[in-house]
């Protein structure tokens, strides 16, 4: 492939004197046009109004495709017929100060909101996509066969497949809002991001005029069960599971943790809600291994199994900290943003035992009526160490924790993770 790009490289690590952004971003504005488009394409350096580029962690694969000659670096996507299959929003939270700081709430409306600009050749890309699908899970077949779910030919089919609206969300960080959410200054946040990515994004410290960052991390997938239009009705009852990625369990069924069983339990509860005229919501966050990564997670597995006395609930979190330096890096402060984007102000049934998730949602003004723990019979044999450690650390359980249920031999209090 012959490239159309010039041979010289133009650095944008410092703003041009007196230059003004042609398309400034006004975060929290009441419309897509007033908010402005997010332009993170390297082929349009003079128009870029963010730090980073589209595609999150997949941007590097794009670079490989360009380097190998299989992708024209200045090619623009054809967005014909890519518009959402369901209408989401706008909701008041989209412009309420501080409610959404890690998602562009208008990111799914790019093709219709900026038709003129796209027609003029501007490379403006969606950061959210909405489609419809069916989930085909063997556990749902079993639930239909057992009579826990009833096929209705609409929400649930005879073979156990489920109708869903599926939403993919790439992260778009408004740096002042991120800093406020974490209780730090924007300058401190920018410096930490710059240093801990080994200077990958110099604009973090040289371009204070660019206040939006497209981080190279995984995004979010949301699955909606039921009539999506009911998001607009405040009285609609909601069942919700917020789930953090666990590839080994979610995909391959590893029995050392409760991740897939809890995810499946959440999906079943959401399917039941849809059949009752309510809504079910699964929010799936790409935060493998408590956001520490799969390599770290497997190292922790080895350390837990090989420690003196074997795997134990009392040292469950300590083993992670010994390897990674921190017990958990998910930091659920940003997690409520996806639910704010859906206009959620109340969750009637929250399918989670996590205090971190519960406290983050309540702290962001989302009421939780009922917390639904995982049934004991769904906990795999090898995962009882994990579940007992989490209960002792403050995870929700309908039964009061009895003294001595879990012996803490670490010499320090078990923290709430």
Phi, psi and omega per residue, in radians:
X1 nan 2.323 3.091
X2 -1.523 2.200 -3.097
X3 -1.493 2.514 3.100
X4 -1.667 0.022 -3.085
X5 -1.391 2.639 3.119
X6 -1.256 2.830 -3.116
X7 -1.330 -0.512 -3.091
X8 -1.410 2.723 3.124
X9 -1.897 2.275 3.140
X10 -1.854 2.067 3.136
X11 -1.482 2.480 3.123
X12 -2.154 0.445 -3.079
X13 -1.253 -0.248 3.059
X14 -2.329 2.467 -3.130
X15 -1.221 2.612 3.054
X16 -1.267 2.414 -3.107
X17 -0.967 2.212 3.092
X18 1.339 -0.006 -3.097
X19 -1.310 2.471 3.083
X20 -2.108 2.464 -3.129
X21 -1.132 2.302 3.111
X22 -1.221 -0.576 -3.130
X23 -2.220 1.350 3.114
X24 -1.193 2.612 3.107
X25 -1.716 2.216 3.092
X26 -1.946 1.537 -3.035
X27 -1.080 2.343 3.119
X28 1.530 0.109 3.116
X29 -1.166 2.714 -3.030
X30 -1.400 0.028 3.091
X31 -2.624 2.819 3.137
X32 -1.092 -0.732 -3.121
X33 -1.116 -0.709 3.136
X34 -1.269 -0.547 3.100
X35 -1.217 -0.703 -3.137
X36 1.672 2.665 -3.137
X37 -1.328 2.624 3.024
X38 -1.609 2.018 -3.097
X39 -2.052 1.861 -3.099
X40 -2.161 0.455 -3.065
X41 -1.569 2.225 -3.072
X42 -1.174 -0.365 -3.123
X43 -1.321 -0.152 3.123
X44 -2.202 1.091 -3.024
X45 -1.016 -0.683 -3.085
X46 -1.209 -0.277 -3.101
X47 -1.877 -0.172 -3.110
X48 -1.017 2.353 3.127
X49 -2.184 0.312 3.104
X50 -2.421 2.873 2.991
X51 -1.622 2.412 -3.102
X52 1.604 -2.982 -3.103
X53 -2.493 2.896 -3.096
X54 -1.150 2.716 3.012
X55 1.772 -0.066 3.127
X56 0.985 -2.311 -3.100
X57 -1.201 -0.270 -3.121
X58 -1.424 -0.106 3.127
X59 -1.049 -0.539 -3.134
X60 -1.231 -0.552 3.062
X61 -1.195 -0.602 3.055
X62 -1.073 -0.719 3.123
X63 -1.082 -0.692 3.104
X64 -1.141 -0.678 3.124
X65 -1.114 -0.700 3.099
X66 -1.170 -0.788 -3.106
X67 -1.081 -0.621 -3.114
X68 -1.444 -0.094 3.091
X69 1.506 0.186 -3.129
X70 -1.633 -0.134 -3.141
X71 -2.389 2.244 3.070
X72 -1.269 2.114 -3.049
X73 -1.129 -0.314 -3.135
X74 -1.862 0.198 3.115
X75 -1.197 2.427 3.120
X76 -1.884 2.461 -3.123
X77 -1.207 2.499 3.034
X78 -1.581 1.932 -3.037
X79 -1.628 0.254 3.120
X80 -1.029 2.266 3.080
X81 1.098 0.372 3.098
X82 -1.711 0.072 -3.056
X83 -1.083 2.761 -3.066
X84 -1.038 2.556 3.088
X85 -1.504 -0.096 3.084
X86 -2.499 2.612 3.130
X87 -1.558 2.110 3.073
X88 -2.060 2.070 3.087
X89 1.316 -2.955 0.003
X90 -1.292 2.622 3.092
X91 -2.028 2.742 -3.133
X92 -0.965 -0.576 -3.101
X93 -1.060 -0.402 -3.089
X94 -1.105 -0.448 -3.130
X95 -2.116 0.101 3.065
X96 -1.330 2.246 -3.073
X97 -0.958 2.258 3.024
X98 1.409 -0.080 -3.093
X99 -1.296 -0.752 -3.119
X100 -2.189 2.070 -3.107
X101 -2.238 -0.149 -3.053
X102 -2.118 0.119 3.135
X103 -2.391 2.454 2.957
X104 -1.447 1.866 -3.050
X105 -1.086 -0.341 -3.134
X106 -1.719 0.194 -2.989
X107 -1.152 -0.305 3.131
X108 -1.633 -0.082 -3.057
X109 -1.899 0.294 -3.070
X110 -1.042 -0.845 -3.026
X111 -1.069 -0.633 -3.115
X112 -1.587 -0.447 -3.079
X113 -1.448 -0.452 -3.060
X114 -2.216 0.745 -3.138
X115 -1.008 -0.795 -3.086
X116 -1.092 -0.811 -3.117
X117 -1.114 -0.703 3.130
X118 -1.166 -0.690 3.112
X119 -1.096 -0.517 3.114
X120 -1.375 -0.033 3.074
X121 1.807 0.076 3.122
X122 -1.307 2.395 -3.112
X123 -1.597 1.487 -3.133
X124 -1.918 2.094 -2.982
X125 -2.031 2.516 3.067
X126 -1.149 2.558 3.001
X127 -1.926 0.012 3.086
X128 -2.400 2.398 3.065
X129 -2.285 2.460 -3.076
X130 -2.210 2.206 3.131
X131 -2.474 3.113 3.083
X132 -2.039 2.634 -3.082
X133 -2.766 3.075 2.964
X134 -2.124 2.411 3.032
X135 -1.691 2.258 -3.134
X136 -2.101 1.681 -3.066
X137 -2.089 2.352 -3.076
X138 -1.078 -0.541 3.122
X139 -1.150 -0.540 3.104
X140 -1.272 -0.591 3.025
X141 -1.062 -0.763 3.129
X142 -1.104 -0.663 -3.128
X143 -1.151 -0.654 3.083
X144 -1.191 -0.754 3.135
X145 -1.101 -0.610 -3.129
X146 -1.439 -0.161 3.120
X147 1.544 0.043 3.106
X148 -1.239 -0.558 3.054
X149 -2.061 2.500 3.131
X150 -1.970 2.186 3.108
X151 -1.179 2.366 3.108
X152 -2.215 0.026 3.125
X153 1.293 0.101 -3.124
X154 -2.269 -1.188 3.091
X155 -1.431 -0.648 -3.125
X156 -2.299 2.295 -3.100
X157 -1.796 2.931 -3.057
X158 -1.013 -0.587 -3.138
X159 -1.475 0.094 3.102
X160 1.569 -0.052 3.129
X161 -1.248 2.647 -3.023
X162 -2.101 2.389 3.049
X163 -1.432 2.317 3.133
X164 -2.466 2.742 2.850
X165 -1.753 2.228 -3.001
X166 -2.018 2.296 -3.028
X167 -2.241 2.179 3.066
X168 -1.812 2.322 -3.074
X169 -2.249 2.132 2.994
X170 -1.571 2.512 -3.125
X171 -1.241 2.396 3.024
X172 -2.341 1.903 -3.001
X173 -1.714 2.167 2.976
X174 -1.568 1.814 -2.931
X175 -1.010 -0.731 3.085
X176 -1.053 -0.678 3.130
X177 -1.240 -0.657 3.088
X178 -1.085 -0.785 3.140
X179 -1.063 -0.766 3.135
X180 -1.110 -0.711 -3.127
X181 -1.086 -0.583 -3.118
X182 -1.691 0.099 3.068
X183 1.183 0.635 3.128
X184 -2.314 3.101 3.101
X185 -1.566 2.735 3.112
X186 -1.100 -0.669 3.125
X187 -1.095 -0.754 3.130
X188 -1.127 -0.730 3.105
X189 -1.074 -0.831 -3.130
X190 -1.039 -0.746 -3.124
X191 -1.136 -0.749 3.133
X192 -1.104 -0.760 3.107
X193 -1.079 -0.714 3.134
X194 -1.125 -0.832 -3.057
X195 -1.243 -0.719 -3.059
X196 -1.380 -0.129 2.970
X197 -1.850 0.328 3.081
X198 0.983 0.671 3.080
X199 1.288 0.352 -3.093
X200 -1.080 -0.544 -3.091
X201 -2.163 1.450 -3.093
X202 -1.083 -0.441 -3.133
X203 -1.073 -0.352 3.114
X204 -1.020 -0.587 -3.104
X205 -1.927 -0.156 -3.110
X206 -1.974 -0.192 -3.073
X207 -2.189 1.275 3.091
X208 -1.115 -0.252 3.111
X209 -1.304 -0.359 3.082
X210 -1.668 1.928 -2.982
X211 -1.901 0.045 3.119
X212 -2.053 2.393 -3.052
X213 -2.209 2.290 3.023
X214 -1.746 1.661 -3.018
X215 -1.310 2.554 -3.136
X216 -1.438 1.091 -3.118
X217 -2.246 2.957 3.094
X218 -1.218 2.794 -3.083
X219 -1.825 -2.543 -3.047
X220 -2.341 2.477 2.937
X221 -2.076 2.292 3.112
X222 -1.976 2.324 3.067
X223 -2.004 2.161 3.138
X224 -1.909 2.248 -3.135
X225 -1.929 2.135 -3.136
X226 1.920 -2.971 -3.090
X227 -1.336 1.905 -3.059
X228 -1.075 -0.500 -3.120
X229 -1.111 -0.316 -3.134
X230 -1.281 -0.144 2.993
X231 -1.055 -0.451 -3.122
X232 -1.420 -0.102 -3.098
X233 -1.841 1.926 -3.073
X234 -1.010 -0.438 -3.093
X235 -1.441 -0.140 -3.132
X236 -1.080 2.260 3.092
X237 -1.390 2.411 -3.075
X238 -2.094 2.337 2.937
X239 -1.923 2.302 -3.007
X240 -2.442 2.393 2.952
X241 -2.160 2.093 2.998
X242 -1.716 2.071 -2.990
X243 -2.162 2.300 3.077
X244 -1.714 2.331 -3.031
X245 -0.827 2.381 2.984
X246 -2.540 1.556 -3.010
X247 -1.004 -0.748 -3.081
X248 -1.061 -0.682 3.139
X249 -1.589 -0.863 -3.064
X250 -1.015 -0.712 -3.046
X251 -1.757 -0.795 -2.988
X252 -1.812 -0.052 3.004
X253 1.305 0.427 3.076
X254 -0.968 2.441 -3.020
X255 -1.726 0.221 -3.099
X256 -1.460 -0.161 3.131
X257 -2.477 3.027 -3.075
X258 -1.748 0.260 -2.960
X259 -1.105 -0.994 -3.135
X260 -1.115 -0.785 3.099
X261 -0.971 -0.702 -3.130
X262 -1.243 -0.654 3.084
X263 -1.100 -0.799 3.132
X264 -1.112 -0.717 3.084
X265 -1.042 -0.744 3.107
X266 -1.105 -0.728 3.127
X267 -1.110 -0.749 3.129
X268 -1.093 -0.748 3.116
X269 -1.131 -0.643 3.109
X270 -1.178 -0.657 3.103
X271 -1.128 -0.713 3.086
X272 -1.090 -0.718 3.125
X273 -1.063 -0.746 -3.139
X274 -1.064 -0.697 -3.132
X275 -1.200 -0.406 -3.131
X276 -1.586 0.196 -3.141
X277 1.410 0.233 3.127
X278 -1.810 -2.908 3.118
X279 -2.190 2.469 3.015
X280 -2.008 2.475 -3.103
X281 -2.323 2.152 2.950
X282 -1.939 2.138 3.054
X283 -1.894 2.003 -3.059
X284 -1.906 1.941 -3.082
X285 -1.736 2.355 3.087
X286 -1.415 1.546 -3.120
X287 -2.417 1.034 -3.050
X288 -0.955 2.331 3.062
X289 1.083 0.810 -3.063
X290 0.990 0.625 -3.127
X291 1.139 0.350 3.086
X292 -1.803 -0.187 3.105
X293 1.710 2.782 -3.064
X294 -1.282 -0.586 3.099
X295 -1.070 -0.847 3.109
X296 -1.032 -0.726 -3.110
X297 -1.080 -0.746 -3.127
X298 -1.214 -0.604 3.056
X299 -1.086 -0.702 3.113
X300 -1.127 -0.709 3.086
X301 -0.965 -0.816 -3.132
X302 -1.089 -0.770 -3.125
X303 -1.108 -0.674 3.133
X304 -1.138 -0.766 -3.072
X305 -1.263 -0.515 -3.030
X306 -1.687 -0.111 -3.103
X307 -1.184 2.758 3.140
X308 -1.057 2.244 -3.104
X309 1.572 -0.102 3.113
X310 1.386 -3.049 -3.108
X311 -1.128 2.311 -3.085
X312 -2.536 2.519 -3.137
X313 -1.089 -0.600 -3.054
X314 -1.125 -0.463 -3.113
X315 -1.970 0.259 -3.061
X316 -1.006 -0.913 -3.113
X317 -1.361 -0.533 -3.125
X318 -1.093 -0.664 3.138
X319 -1.073 -0.695 3.119
X320 -1.127 -0.766 -3.122
X321 -1.137 -0.613 3.114
X322 -1.071 -0.682 -3.105
X323 -1.436 -0.800 -2.965
X324 -1.751 -0.291 -3.102
X325 1.535 -0.101 3.114
X326 -2.637 2.596 -3.109
X327 -1.357 -0.507 -3.042
X328 -2.811 2.287 -3.141
X329 -2.024 0.289 -3.130
X330 -1.276 -0.606 3.090
X331 0.762 1.486 -2.961
X332 -1.248 0.164 -3.129
X333 -0.994 -0.571 -3.096
X334 -1.574 -0.240 -3.047
X335 -1.021 -0.663 -3.107
X336 -1.121 -0.270 -3.049
X337 -1.010 -0.701 -3.129
X338 -1.101 -0.633 3.128
X339 -1.329 -0.611 3.005
X340 -1.058 -0.684 -3.134
X341 -1.105 -0.547 3.101
X342 -1.452 0.001 3.119
X343 1.376 0.298 -3.061
X344 -1.355 2.266 3.029
X345 -2.111 -0.172 3.138
X346 -2.615 2.373 3.018
X347 -1.996 2.077 -3.090
X348 -1.337 -0.691 3.119
X349 -2.314 1.929 -3.107
X350 -1.770 1.894 -3.040
X351 -1.482 1.359 -3.084
X352 -2.913 2.590 3.036
X353 -1.845 -0.072 -2.992
X354 -1.261 2.162 3.038
X355 -1.228 -0.606 3.134
X356 -1.057 -0.803 -3.131
X357 -1.184 -0.782 3.137
X358 -1.019 -0.858 -3.077
X359 -1.163 -0.621 3.125
X360 -1.147 -0.730 -3.140
X361 -1.183 -0.831 -3.138
X362 -1.120 -0.680 3.119
X363 -1.115 -0.411 3.113
X364 -1.706 0.246 3.012
X365 1.506 0.263 3.091
X366 -1.746 2.044 -3.111
X367 -1.324 2.472 3.070
X368 -2.093 2.084 -3.068
X369 -1.465 -0.822 -3.076
X370 -2.421 2.426 3.074
X371 -1.866 2.304 -3.031
X372 -1.973 1.907 3.130
X373 -1.363 2.878 3.077
X374 -1.291 2.317 3.087
X375 -1.065 2.484 -3.094
X376 -0.987 -0.613 -3.072
X377 -1.276 -0.129 3.081
X378 -1.667 -0.084 -3.131
X379 -1.433 2.066 3.120
X380 -1.075 2.635 -3.093
X381 -0.933 -0.726 -3.068
X382 -1.393 -0.060 -3.083
X383 -1.761 0.043 -3.109
X384 -1.160 -0.540 3.074
X385 -1.056 -0.801 -3.141
X386 -1.086 -0.850 -3.038
X387 -1.178 -0.632 3.108
X388 -1.217 -0.652 3.097
X389 -1.116 -0.724 -3.122
X390 -1.183 -0.682 3.089
X391 -1.076 -0.764 3.140
X392 -1.154 -0.478 -3.110
X393 -1.453 -0.085 3.098
X394 2.115 0.009 3.084
X395 -1.101 2.607 -3.095
X396 -1.163 2.398 2.977
X397 -2.550 2.410 -3.138
X398 -1.190 -0.358 3.107
X399 -1.691 2.301 3.091
X400 -1.044 2.402 3.131
X401 -1.240 2.163 -3.116
X402 -1.462 2.480 3.102
X403 -0.965 2.324 3.085
X404 1.538 -0.024 3.113
X405 -1.042 -0.715 3.079
X406 -2.245 2.149 -3.125
X407 -1.523 2.143 -3.137
X408 -1.675 1.898 -3.107
X409 -1.844 0.190 -3.052
X410 -1.406 -0.230 -3.119
X411 1.390 0.217 -3.115
X412 -2.632 2.745 -3.107
X413 -1.207 2.529 3.022
X414 -1.282 2.246 -3.082
X415 -1.537 2.899 -3.053
X416 -1.483 1.630 3.057
X417 -2.341 nan nan
